[in-house]
């Protein structure tokens, strides 16, 4: 690999990791802001989104320069394209974090403890998934990427749990119920974007496009229904 191309790929990987860590912090801060009805924390998430967007633009600029000037061969081309596609997923995760933060302003101080607990678990899970997928990306660890993708079922099942809990609380303020459903949907979508990154890791290593979202392959799994239960 030419020295200049190697340097550019190293920079891309470093920028991608930094962007991922920034996004992870956004998820944590946004969820805590919503659960604690912390308007100041929510505004911080909204204000910091420009950093995520700038990270994406910086990556795109460097990728265009690398493709134009270095003309990478097939394996290196996959690395560059995987970063480009994965950074788009990171940007979308950042957008979802902002969506959660904005929902704080519509949230009631009257809470449903059981739902708050599930949302906390969802947030912790997707952050852990994101941090693990960054490790898998930097190491091109396909096995770890597939394991991380498999954890998305936890997030899907938590989302189903939130839906069930909201139907069990008909006396609760309708706006709060809507907020709970919206935030849980955004966290569920974050999990899907992490799975997308896992798929790009596989592409980077093998050149093949695969489907790792088990919930999309079989909705029963996402709902926690076993094969034995449907026989």
Backbone as CSV, one residue per row, in Angstrom:
resi,resn,N_x,N_y,N_z,CA_x,CA_y,CA_z,C_x,C_y,C_z
1,UNK,0.846,-1.196,0.000,0.000,0.000,0.000,0.884,1.249,0.000
2,UNK,0.669,2.191,-0.938,1.466,3.417,-0.960,1.397,4.149,0.382
3,UNK,2.507,4.794,0.754,2.585,5.447,2.050,1.522,6.537,2.210
4,UNK,1.283,7.315,1.155,0.298,8.405,1.252,-1.103,7.841,1.448
5,UNK,-1.437,6.774,0.715,-2.747,6.150,0.872,-2.897,5.575,2.274
6,UNK,-1.860,4.945,2.772,-1.889,4.391,4.119,-2.140,5.490,5.150
7,UNK,-1.506,6.630,4.947,-1.703,7.770,5.852,-3.132,8.270,5.794
8,UNK,-3.690,8.375,4.590,-5.071,8.847,4.431,-6.067,7.886,5.088
9,UNK,-5.851,6.590,4.912,-6.751,5.604,5.517,-6.673,5.668,7.037
10,UNK,-5.473,5.886,7.549,-5.311,6.026,8.998,-6.086,7.242,9.502
11,UNK,-5.997,8.341,8.785,-6.729,9.556,9.175,-8.237,9.329,9.124
12,UNK,-8.689,8.634,8.091,-10.116,8.353,7.963,-10.610,7.504,9.132
13,UNK,-9.858,6.481,9.470,-10.248,5.623,10.584,-10.287,6.408,11.897
14,UNK,-9.299,7.274,12.082,-9.241,8.076,13.306,-10.435,9.035,13.388
15,UNK,-10.742,9.700,12.280,-11.878,10.620,12.255,-13.197,9.881,12.470
16,UNK,-13.305,8.707,11.876,-14.516,7.902,12.034,-14.702,7.493,13.491
17,UNK,-13.633,7.087,14.145,-13.723,6.703,15.557,-14.142,7.888,16.418
18,UNK,-13.535,9.038,16.186,-13.889,10.236,16.957,-15.358,10.598,16.764
19,UNK,-15.824,10.510,15.527,-17.217,10.808,15.239,-18.130,9.840,15.984
20,UNK,-17.761,8.565,15.994,-18.562,7.565,16.691,-18.631,7.816,18.187
21,UNK,-17.519,8.187,18.789,-17.503,8.461,20.225,-18.336,9.700,20.554
22,UNK,-18.280,10.709,19.693,-19.114,11.899,19.897,-20.601,11.550,19.826
23,UNK,-20.942,10.696,18.881,-22.336,10.284,18.738,-22.788,9.486,19.960
24,UNK,-21.911,8.624,20.464,-22.249,7.831,21.651,-22.568,8.741,22.836
25,UNK,-21.773,9.777,23.019,-22.020,10.734,24.103,-23.359,11.449,23.906
26,UNK,-23.699,11.725,22.658,-24.969,12.385,22.352,-26.156,11.503,22.769
27,UNK,-26.050,10.205,22.489,-27.125,9.281,22.869,-27.330,9.307,24.380
28,UNK,-26.232,9.209,25.113,-26.302,9.183,26.578,-26.909,10.464,27.127
29,UNK,-26.418,11.595,26.662,-26.887,12.879,27.173,-28.346,13.115,26.801
30,UNK,-28.726,12.742,25.583,-30.097,12.964,25.133,-31.097,12.134,25.938
31,UNK,-30.761,10.864,26.158,-31.676,9.999,26.906,-31.823,10.468,28.345
32,UNK,-30.711,10.825,28.965,-30.775,11.331,30.342,-31.566,12.632,30.405
33,UNK,-31.400,13.472,29.398,-32.162,14.732,29.368,-33.654,14.448,29.316
34,UNK,-34.044,13.505,28.487,-35.463,13.165,28.362,-36.000,12.557,29.654
35,UNK,-35.287,11.613,30.220,-35.765,10.922,31.418,-35.819,11.855,32.630
36,UNK,-34.883,12.790,32.703,-34.821,13.703,33.846,-35.502,15.043,33.577
37,UNK,-36.085,15.170,32.383,-36.699,16.438,31.951,-35.703,17.586,32.177
38,UNK,-34.496,17.397,31.667,-33.402,18.350,31.844,-33.264,19.166,30.555
39,UNK,-33.846,20.352,30.564,-33.867,21.176,29.366,-32.476,21.663,28.971
40,UNK,-31.629,21.950,29.972,-30.269,22.421,29.661,-29.461,21.340,28.945
41,UNK,-29.567,20.099,29.445,-28.851,18.988,28.809,-29.381,18.747,27.400
42,UNK,-30.699,18.862,27.251,-31.300,18.671,25.921,-30.768,19.706,24.939
43,UNK,-30.632,20.948,25.377,-30.132,21.998,24.499,-28.673,21.747,24.120
44,UNK,-27.897,21.173,25.048,-26.502,20.848,24.741,-26.429,19.845,23.597
45,UNK,-27.313,18.845,23.628,-27.341,17.848,22.558,-27.654,18.521,21.227
46,UNK,-28.648,19.394,21.244,-29.043,20.093,20.016,-27.897,20.958,19.496
47,UNK,-27.235,21.666,20.396,-26.141,22.552,19.992,-24.942,21.768,19.451
48,UNK,-24.689,20.605,20.029,-23.521,19.811,19.642,-23.723,19.077,18.318
49,UNK,-24.936,19.049,17.824,-25.190,18.312,16.582,-24.390,18.878,15.421
50,UNK,-24.088,20.151,15.472,-23.303,20.758,14.395,-21.921,20.126,14.315
51,UNK,-21.387,19.684,15.469,-20.084,19.011,15.474,-20.150,17.696,14.710
52,UNK,-21.231,16.939,14.921,-21.409,15.674,14.214,-21.508,15.922,12.712
53,UNK,-22.283,16.926,12.341,-22.435,17.250,10.914,-21.105,17.676,10.292
54,UNK,-20.337,18.447,11.045,-19.028,18.875,10.531,-18.070,17.693,10.395
55,UNK,-18.161,16.762,11.346,-17.343,15.549,11.251,-17.657,14.804,9.957
56,UNK,-18.944,14.700,9.654,-19.366,13.992,8.438,-18.825,14.706,7.190
57,UNK,-18.940,16.026,7.151,-18.451,16.787,5.999,-16.943,16.653,5.841
58,UNK,-16.243,16.672,6.964,-14.783,16.525,6.929,-14.396,15.157,6.376
59,UNK,-15.090,14.121,6.824,-14.831,12.781,6.323,-15.094,12.692,4.818
60,UNK,-16.220,13.238,4.399,-16.567,13.187,2.980,-15.516,13.896,2.129
61,UNK,-15.039,15.030,2.596,-14.033,15.784,1.852,-12.751,14.976,1.704
62,UNK,-12.313,14.357,2.802,-11.085,13.569,2.757,-11.272,12.327,1.888
63,UNK,-12.458,11.725,1.932,-12.735,10.544,1.111,-12.674,10.895,-0.372
64,UNK,-13.280,12.026,-0.745,-13.252,12.460,-2.143,-11.811,12.699,-2.598
65,UNK,-11.017,13.336,-1.748,-9.616,13.580,-2.082,-8.844,12.268,-2.243
66,UNK,-9.111,11.326,-1.355,-8.420,10.038,-1.407,-8.762,9.276,-2.680
67,UNK,-10.051,9.263,-3.015,-10.478,8.549,-4.222,-9.909,9.200,-5.483
68,UNK,-9.879,10.525,-5.475,-9.438,11.242,-6.668,-7.925,11.179,-6.856
69,UNK,-7.189,11.267,-5.761,-5.738,11.388,-5.864,-4.987,10.067,-5.723
70,UNK,-5.550,9.138,-4.939,-4.817,7.906,-4.649,-5.279,6.715,-5.490
71,UNK,-6.508,6.796,-6.029,-7.056,5.716,-6.846,-6.812,4.339,-6.202
72,UNK,-7.424,4.115,-5.026,-7.174,2.872,-4.292,-7.648,1.633,-5.056
73,UNK,-6.938,0.524,-4.842,-7.331,-0.746,-5.444,-8.542,-1.296,-4.701
74,UNK,-9.039,-2.451,-5.161,-10.324,-2.962,-4.694,-10.443,-3.035,-3.179
75,UNK,-9.476,-3.642,-2.503,-9.577,-3.815,-1.053,-9.554,-2.477,-0.326
76,UNK,-8.694,-1.563,-0.770,-8.626,-0.241,-0.145,-9.862,0.589,-0.494
77,UNK,-10.376,0.373,-1.695,-11.603,1.068,-2.094,-12.754,0.680,-1.178
78,UNK,-12.822,-0.600,-0.792,-13.884,-1.053,0.111,-13.755,-0.378,1.476
79,UNK,-12.522,-0.199,1.926,-12.316,0.486,3.210,-12.884,1.892,3.155
80,UNK,-12.545,2.606,2.088,-13.000,3.990,1.941,-14.518,4.061,1.848
81,UNK,-15.110,3.205,1.033,-16.554,3.226,0.856,-17.279,2.804,2.129
82,UNK,-16.701,1.882,2.875,-17.313,1.451,4.136,-17.346,2.598,5.132
83,UNK,-16.276,3.366,5.175,-16.254,4.535,6.071,-17.293,5.549,5.636
84,UNK,-17.389,5.778,4.337,-18.366,6.741,3.823,-19.787,6.326,4.203
85,UNK,-20.129,5.063,3.956,-21.471,4.583,4.256,-21.732,4.555,5.763
86,UNK,-20.748,4.117,6.517,-20.923,4.019,7.969,-21.038,5.392,8.614
87,UNK,-20.323,6.375,8.075,-20.412,7.727,8.641,-21.801,8.310,8.430
88,UNK,-22.459,7.901,7.346,-23.847,8.332,7.134,-24.749,7.767,8.226
89,UNK,-24.508,6.505,8.609,-25.279,5.923,9.703,-24.992,6.645,11.014
90,UNK,-23.744,7.005,11.251,-23.418,7.753,12.471,-24.132,9.096,12.493
91,UNK,-24.171,9.755,11.359,-24.856,11.047,11.291,-26.344,10.885,11.604
92,UNK,-26.953,9.825,11.083,-28.367,9.577,11.344,-28.597,9.264,12.827
93,UNK,-27.661,8.536,13.447,-27.767,8.283,14.885,-27.730,9.600,15.646
94,UNK,-26.825,10.491,15.224,-26.769,11.810,15.852,-28.072,12.566,15.699
95,UNK,-28.694,12.455,14.528,-29.992,13.105,14.307,-31.053,12.539,15.254
96,UNK,-31.008,11.230,15.464,-31.989,10.605,16.366,-31.765,11.065,17.814
97,UNK,-30.506,11.249,18.191,-30.212,11.762,19.528,-30.805,13.160,19.695
98,UNK,-30.693,13.976,18.659,-31.298,15.310,18.700,-32.813,15.201,18.815
99,UNK,-33.397,14.236,18.110,-34.835,14.028,18.200,-35.275,13.692,19.612
100,UNK,-34.493,12.863,20.294,-34.789,12.521,21.693,-34.679,13.764,22.563
101,UNK,-33.626,14.537,22.333,-33.424,15.758,23.117,-34.575,16.745,22.922
102,UNK,-35.005,16.918,21.694,-36.110,17.839,21.428,-37.395,17.378,22.110
103,UNK,-37.558,16.077,22.234,-38.764,15.545,22.866,-38.800,15.869,24.359
104,UNK,-37.648,16.199,24.940,-37.589,16.585,26.347,-38.500,17.772,26.629
105,UNK,-38.574,18.682,25.674,-39.366,19.898,25.867,-40.860,19.602,25.897
106,UNK,-41.250,18.435,25.379,-42.659,18.054,25.391,-42.962,17.051,26.499
107,UNK,-41.919,16.647,27.229,-42.092,15.598,28.237,-42.707,16.148,29.514
108,UNK,-43.495,15.306,30.141,-44.116,15.661,31.417,-43.185,15.277,32.554
109,UNK,-43.296,15.974,33.667,-42.519,15.595,34.843,-43.154,14.406,35.557
110,UNK,-44.383,14.093,35.211,-45.027,12.898,35.742,-44.577,11.717,34.889
111,UNK,-43.899,10.755,35.501,-43.263,9.687,34.746,-43.906,8.332,35.037
112,UNK,-43.592,7.353,34.180,-43.960,5.964,34.409,-42.643,5.222,34.624
113,UNK,-42.390,4.835,35.866,-41.084,4.293,36.242,-40.703,3.072,35.418
114,UNK,-41.659,2.203,35.146,-41.357,0.971,34.404,-40.860,1.288,32.997
115,UNK,-41.468,2.293,32.351,-41.052,2.657,30.996,-39.700,3.356,31.031
116,UNK,-39.496,4.222,32.019,-38.198,4.885,32.150,-37.073,3.854,32.290
117,UNK,-37.353,2.798,33.025,-36.343,1.750,33.219,-36.011,1.057,31.901
118,UNK,-37.027,0.776,31.099,-36.788,0.115,29.808,-36.016,1.044,28.875
119,UNK,-36.382,2.323,28.847,-35.672,3.273,27.984,-34.213,3.413,28.402
120,UNK,-33.966,3.386,29.700,-32.584,3.439,30.192,-31.800,2.237,29.683
121,UNK,-32.429,1.067,29.738,-31.773,-0.148,29.253,-31.523,-0.067,27.746
122,UNK,-32.496,0.450,27.002,-32.330,0.597,25.559,-31.154,1.499,25.240
123,UNK,-31.075,2.622,25.937,-30.002,3.580,25.690,-28.639,2.974,26.005
124,UNK,-28.557,2.272,27.135,-27.298,1.626,27.521,-26.901,0.582,26.488
125,UNK,-27.876,-0.178,26.010,-27.594,-1.239,25.037,-27.079,-0.671,23.726
126,UNK,-27.755,0.349,23.199,-27.333,0.876,21.893,-25.984,1.578,21.994
127,UNK,-25.715,2.215,23.136,-24.390,2.835,23.306,-23.306,1.770,23.353
128,UNK,-23.574,0.689,24.085,-22.604,-0.400,24.156,-22.388,-1.021,22.793
129,UNK,-23.478,-1.194,22.044,-23.377,-1.724,20.681,-22.527,-0.818,19.806
130,UNK,-22.763,0.490,19.919,-22.024,1.439,19.089,-20.537,1.410,19.414
131,UNK,-20.200,1.381,20.696,-18.791,1.376,21.075,-18.113,0.075,20.648
132,UNK,-18.846,-1.039,20.748,-18.282,-2.318,20.296,-18.109,-2.344,18.776
133,UNK,-19.051,-1.730,18.074,-18.950,-1.763,16.610,-17.794,-0.892,16.133
134,UNK,-17.470,0.153,16.879,-16.294,0.950,16.533,-15.025,0.120,16.688
135,UNK,-14.978,-0.682,17.751,-13.837,-1.583,17.950,-13.757,-2.596,16.811
136,UNK,-14.917,-3.173,16.473,-14.959,-4.148,15.386,-14.514,-3.520,14.075
137,UNK,-14.899,-2.266,13.866,-14.526,-1.590,12.619,-13.022,-1.387,12.530
138,UNK,-12.443,-0.878,13.597,-11.019,-0.572,13.574,-10.172,-1.839,13.448
139,UNK,-10.693,-2.960,13.942,-9.968,-4.228,13.874,-10.417,-5.094,12.695
140,UNK,-11.403,-4.596,11.935,-12.031,-5.392,10.877,-12.402,-6.780,11.423
141,UNK,-13.063,-6.778,12.570,-13.431,-8.011,13.270,-14.863,-8.389,12.890
142,UNK,-14.989,-9.246,11.892,-16.304,-9.630,11.386,-17.104,-10.389,12.442
143,UNK,-16.441,-11.257,13.192,-17.141,-12.032,14.226,-17.758,-11.116,15.271
144,UNK,-17.006,-10.130,15.730,-17.529,-9.179,16.708,-18.668,-8.369,16.100
145,UNK,-18.520,-7.960,14.846,-19.571,-7.191,14.178,-20.877,-7.978,14.142
146,UNK,-20.791,-9.256,13.833,-21.993,-10.092,13.779,-22.600,-10.269,15.169
147,UNK,-21.759,-10.369,16.186,-22.257,-10.480,17.555,-22.985,-9.207,17.975
148,UNK,-22.415,-8.075,17.626,-23.045,-6.795,17.949,-24.395,-6.675,17.251
149,UNK,-24.432,-7.056,15.982,-25.690,-7.004,15.239,-26.755,-7.870,15.897
150,UNK,-26.346,-9.018,16.428,-27.299,-9.903,17.086,-27.925,-9.283,18.317
151,UNK,-27.216,-8.361,18.966,-27.753,-7.715,20.169,-28.889,-6.751,19.855
152,UNK,-29.060,-6.444,18.583,-30.156,-5.536,18.220,-31.506,-6.128,18.594
153,UNK,-31.587,-7.443,18.722,-32.847,-8.059,19.153,-33.231,-7.597,20.555
154,UNK,-32.233,-7.337,21.415,-32.525,-6.801,22.750,-33.260,-5.467,22.638
155,UNK,-32.774,-4.642,21.730,-33.370,-3.319,21.538,-34.778,-3.456,20.969
156,UNK,-34.942,-4.341,19.991,-36.269,-4.562,19.401,-37.267,-5.022,20.460
157,UNK,-36.831,-5.924,21.308,-37.732,-6.453,22.330,-38.071,-5.410,23.378
158,UNK,-37.097,-4.554,23.702,-37.390,-3.447,24.621,-38.415,-2.502,24.003
159,UNK,-38.296,-2.271,22.706,-39.257,-1.406,22.025,-40.668,-1.987,22.120
160,UNK,-40.778,-3.298,21.913,-42.072,-3.969,22.036,-42.597,-3.840,23.468
161,UNK,-41.704,-3.959,24.446,-42.099,-3.829,25.851,-42.653,-2.450,26.148
162,UNK,-42.002,-1.414,25.615,-42.499,-0.050,25.830,-43.900,0.104,25.263
163,UNK,-44.125,-0.423,24.078,-45.462,-0.342,23.471,-46.504,-1.010,24.358
164,UNK,-46.156,-2.171,24.900,-47.097,-2.882,25.763,-47.379,-2.102,27.041
165,UNK,-46.327,-1.524,27.612,-46.499,-0.770,28.860,-47.345,0.478,28.651
166,UNK,-47.222,1.108,27.497,-48.044,2.306,27.258,-49.521,1.956,27.154
167,UNK,-49.837,0.783,26.621,-51.250,0.386,26.517,-51.820,0.009,27.875
168,UNK,-50.934,-0.288,28.824,-51.379,-0.638,30.171,-51.537,0.579,31.065
169,UNK,-51.293,1.763,30.514,-51.394,3.002,31.302,-52.328,3.995,30.622
170,UNK,-53.593,3.595,30.420,-54.528,4.454,29.682,-54.851,5.764,30.383
171,UNK,-54.641,5.782,31.729,-54.968,6.994,32.471,-53.862,8.042,32.390
172,UNK,-52.724,7.672,31.848,-51.589,8.581,31.759,-51.813,9.621,30.668
173,UNK,-51.218,10.796,30.861,-51.328,11.884,29.896,-50.922,11.415,28.499
174,UNK,-51.759,11.713,27.526,-51.531,11.245,26.161,-50.249,11.775,25.554
175,UNK,-49.879,12.993,25.887,-48.650,13.567,25.338,-47.425,12.807,25.842
176,UNK,-47.457,12.388,27.110,-46.335,11.634,27.663,-46.228,10.276,26.981
177,UNK,-47.365,9.628,26.766,-47.374,8.335,26.075,-46.780,8.478,24.675
178,UNK,-47.191,9.534,23.977,-46.666,9.773,22.628,-45.153,9.991,22.659
179,UNK,-44.683,10.713,23.683,-43.242,10.944,23.819,-42.496,9.647,24.069
180,UNK,-43.040,8.823,24.937,-42.412,7.531,25.213,-42.296,6.692,23.943
181,UNK,-43.364,6.632,23.188,-43.363,5.835,21.965,-42.365,6.398,20.951
182,UNK,-42.317,7.717,20.846,-41.421,8.353,19.889,-39.963,8.109,20.261
183,UNK,-39.621,8.295,21.533,-38.238,8.111,21.979,-37.814,6.655,21.839
184,UNK,-38.705,5.737,22.191,-38.361,4.317,22.059,-38.148,3.949,20.596
185,UNK,-38.932,4.532,19.706,-38.746,4.282,18.275,-37.394,4.805,17.804
186,UNK,-36.983,5.977,18.282,-35.692,6.526,17.881,-34.545,5.650,18.384
187,UNK,-34.642,5.158,19.606,-33.612,4.270,20.137,-33.564,2.965,19.339
188,UNK,-34.737,2.481,18.950,-34.793,1.271,18.131,-34.129,1.501,16.773
189,UNK,-34.350,2.675,16.205,-33.729,3.006,14.924,-32.214,3.141,15.071
190,UNK,-31.750,3.655,16.202,-30.306,3.742,16.440,-29.694,2.346,16.385
191,UNK,-30.368,1.384,17.021,-29.890,0.003,16.947,-29.783,-0.487,15.519
192,UNK,-30.761,-0.140,14.696,-30.737,-0.550,13.282,-29.543,0.052,12.551
193,UNK,-29.223,1.298,12.857,-28.076,1.933,12.198,-26.757,1.281,12.613
194,UNK,-26.674,0.848,13.875,-25.474,0.123,14.302,-25.343,-1.180,13.516
195,UNK,-26.478,-1.853,13.294,-26.460,-3.079,12.490,-25.985,-2.765,11.069
196,UNK,-26.413,-1.634,10.526,-25.947,-1.240,9.190,-24.421,-1.138,9.150
197,UNK,-23.847,-0.554,10.203,-22.388,-0.427,10.251,-21.742,-1.810,10.310
198,UNK,-22.363,-2.712,11.062,-21.853,-4.088,11.119,-21.837,-4.711,9.725
199,UNK,-22.879,-4.431,8.956,-22.947,-4.970,7.595,-21.852,-4.387,6.712
200,UNK,-21.497,-3.116,6.931,-20.421,-2.513,6.151,-19.068,-3.074,6.548
201,UNK,-18.943,-3.501,7.801,-17.701,-4.154,8.221,-17.526,-5.474,7.475
202,UNK,-18.613,-6.221,7.356,-18.561,-7.475,6.609,-18.211,-7.204,5.141
203,UNK,-18.824,-6.165,4.586,-18.522,-5.791,3.191,-17.055,-5.425,3.034
204,UNK,-16.540,-4.664,3.981,-15.140,-4.253,3.942,-14.224,-5.472,3.897
205,UNK,-14.572,-6.505,4.660,-13.709,-7.681,4.770,-13.915,-8.671,3.623
206,UNK,-15.154,-8.820,3.165,-15.475,-9.882,2.204,-15.887,-9.384,0.823
207,UNK,-16.304,-8.116,0.739,-16.823,-7.598,-0.529,-18.267,-7.990,-0.772
208,UNK,-18.904,-8.612,0.229,-20.285,-9.070,0.079,-21.245,-8.225,0.922
209,UNK,-22.438,-7.943,0.370,-23.498,-7.259,1.103,-24.358,-8.314,1.785
210,UNK,-24.481,-8.210,3.116,-25.239,-9.200,3.874,-26.338,-8.502,4.683
211,UNK,-27.311,-9.278,5.133,-28.387,-8.781,5.997,-28.162,-9.353,7.391
212,UNK,-27.828,-8.483,8.354,-27.571,-8.926,9.714,-28.664,-8.531,10.693
213,UNK,-29.690,-7.851,10.192,-30.779,-7.420,11.081,-31.745,-8.580,11.273
214,UNK,-31.583,-9.302,12.371,-32.389,-10.496,12.617,-33.863,-10.157,12.797
215,UNK,-34.136,-8.969,13.343,-35.524,-8.563,13.529,-36.245,-8.343,12.214
216,UNK,-35.506,-7.855,11.207,-36.099,-7.673,9.884,-36.320,-9.013,9.194
217,UNK,-35.403,-9.949,9.445,-35.532,-11.260,8.835,-36.715,-12.034,9.398
218,UNK,-36.989,-11.862,10.687,-38.084,-12.583,11.336,-38.637,-11.715,12.460
219,UNK,-39.788,-11.097,12.225,-40.362,-10.180,13.204,-40.702,-10.881,14.516
220,UNK,-40.905,-12.191,14.470,-41.203,-12.916,15.702,-40.048,-12.835,16.686
221,UNK,-38.825,-12.841,16.147,-37.658,-12.733,17.012,-37.610,-11.361,17.684
222,UNK,-37.968,-10.339,16.932,-37.967,-8.983,17.478,-38.999,-8.830,18.579
223,UNK,-40.048,-9.617,18.507,-41.124,-9.545,19.493,-40.930,-10.551,20.623
224,UNK,-39.797,-11.283,20.578,-39.511,-12.221,21.634,-40.312,-13.502,21.556
225,UNK,-40.787,-13.843,20.365,-41.570,-15.061,20.178,-40.634,-16.140,19.684
226,UNK,-40.552,-17.251,20.394,-39.675,-18.351,20.001,-40.347,-19.212,18.945
227,UNK,-39.531,-19.969,18.226,-40.081,-20.885,17.235,-41.004,-21.907,17.875
228,UNK,-40.637,-22.353,19.088,-41.438,-23.360,19.777,-42.821,-22.837,20.092
229,UNK,-42.915,-21.537,20.360,-44.202,-20.942,20.714,-45.132,-20.854,19.539
230,UNK,-44.588,-20.960,18.314,-45.431,-20.823,17.123,-45.670,-22.138,16.435
231,UNK,-45.118,-23.235,16.979,-45.319,-24.557,16.373,-46.744,-25.068,16.608
